[in-house]
Amino acid sequence: MSDKTYAGIPQEYSKLENSQVVLIPVPYDGTSTWQKGANKGPEAFLEASENMELYDIETDSEVYKQGIFLAETVTEDSSPEAMVEEVHQTVKKYINKKKFVTIFGGEHSISIGTIRAFNECFNSLTVLHIDAHADLRPEYEGTKCNHACAVYEASQNTNLIQVGIRSMDAIEKTVMDNDKTFFAHEMVTNEYWVENAIDLMTDNVFITLDLDVFDPSILPSTGTPEPGGLLWYETLDFLKQVFKEKNVVGFDIVELCPNDIDKSSDFLAAKLYYKMLSYKFAENDNVDDFEDIDDGINVLKNNFANFKDEDDV
Ligand SMILES: [Mn+2]
């Protein structure tokens, strides 16, 4: 066991028993079709996190004090199916310990396992899929566990809402629910897309965020960059609103494909992760945006209000 902690936080905030948050690295890159390198994502993300300020100005909080446990890395890569099953079981293990579980990839196929675990543990789950790509193929290159199929299963058995989409195959139209899809080219002119998307969500929300949803001008280090993506503050405003109005039960962030020359994407990913935790556990009700939010502990209790008992699973 290494004594490495998330972001170099003190040991007292990094032990499992003291931690509300669990972070599971999954450096899997077995099915990517173009640029390889998402296997190096978790390492680059963790390195950038160590060089980040741990006080969040906006929420006036230090969310690491809720405790963030860096779990063992999921290394299973003998097949896409075996990897998905290992992710599924690992995530479920920590959800059942009543932790707020977060996962950092790796390519997007890992989310088939993360979503399966959350969907088994929480009632009426909404999956908020934030991505440039629709990822709705039932099967691709001989497997249902390809990154191009990341949310097909979720489209069949959860309330799937897709945001930022700007690349897909015609065949995916047969699976896609247009009423629950927010295309990037429409979001540009629809000032109500945030409210519209939130109105479609049930209370329990799992977020799967593919970093290629961001515009390549602010996040170039990803396997399949697409022009016309989201920018930093509009994304944060949306996420903040979702965390405020819904019971976000966990999230994953995928497809960081780092390179040696430009580290800015690694830092964006690190900051994004920390921002999402800060929104989840925001305690300071002096901040206007959070005046309706209970303190962090109540938020977490609420998190499990709709938790299925293990016997129900
Ligand atoms: Mn994508």
Residues whose N, C-alpha, C, O or C-beta is under 5 A from the ligand:
A	BS01	MN	D131 A132 H133 D210 D212
